[in-house]
Amino acid sequence: MTPRVVIIVLNWNGLSDTLECLESLAGLDYPAYEVVVVDNGSTDGSLDAIRERFTGVTLVENGENLGFTGGNNVGLRRALEQGADYALLLNNDTAVAPDFVRLLVRAAEADAGIGIAGPTIYYYDQPETVWSAGGGIDWRRGKTWMVGLGTCDVGQLGASLREVDFVSGCALLVKRAVLDRIGLLDDRFFAYYEETEWCVRASRAGFRIVHVPGAKVWHKINPGGRTNSPMVHYYLTRNRLLFLKISGAGWRAWLYTFLAEYLRTLLSWTLRPKWRGKGIHRQVMLRAIADALRGRWGPFALLGQVEAG
């Protein structure tokens, strides 16, 4: 029997991207899948457009922005209720190769020990340039990185699957057995670092995390866009500390994070004239560190007040 896959596409005011993503999914060659769009309270007409153009897609309306974790957890619960063998998290700003689900499932089915599998993810605007071929973790420094980031794919990734520390939540296939054993995404993250912690949790529960080179996805991500956003900078700063805490990282990782990165960055943004425009980012970073130390997680609702301060 062909394993059943529930593909979860999270939407929040992403009308054009989501429609293109669903159009891409309509071309899949995999025979047993369902697409579930989980909407986080969109106000841009997304729901009406999806209903009109994609009648076979299941729509779940949250009515509010639950973040990446909360929204996807709604979809994961539905996948479990529907008896899915696999759930696949997929960003709405992606386009996929017709065989990418088939290749991911084939790899996961070949080894009962594999719990999570991810494709090669390329830049949408640079379709031969890799954004992620899985991810790595430097436990001594508390750092994570995307394998292959910025490299042109000329076959160096090979054809065989290989183990990685984590795969991006942009496109992540997870076995039901993993969900049954370790649970869902940790809602405290809201967004960013959640898939890294999830993969670490799965790995420590005995599952393998693998990258499948032949499975391909293209992501509409701006290389500098995330670091330029104060909101994203807040979550990346705060959630790195949450990740270190949950994963039980050693003192070296904490020391490096606080002194070699956070303190150095704050001092540079404060003292160097070239970074005068980083005032908002500095405020947000200080708030992120303070929230982490106080155990304040979830959504950051006061960004507007920080920016105005």
Secondary structure, DSSP 8 states (H G I E B T S, - for coil): ----EEEEEEESS-HHHHHHHHHHHTT---SSEEEEEEESS--SSHHHHHHHH-TTSEEEE-SS--HHHHHHHHHHHHHHHTT-SEEEEEETTEEE-TTHHHHHHHHHHT-TTEEEEEEEEEESSSTTBEEESSEEEETTTTEEEETTTT-B-SSTT-SS-EE-SB--TTEEEEEHHHHHHH-S--TTSSSSSHHHHHHHHHHHTT-EEEEEEEEEEEE---TTHHHH-HHHHHHHHHHHHHHHHHHT--HHHHHIIIIIIIIHHHHHHHH-GGGGGGHHHHHHHHHHHHHHHHT--S--TTHHHHHH-
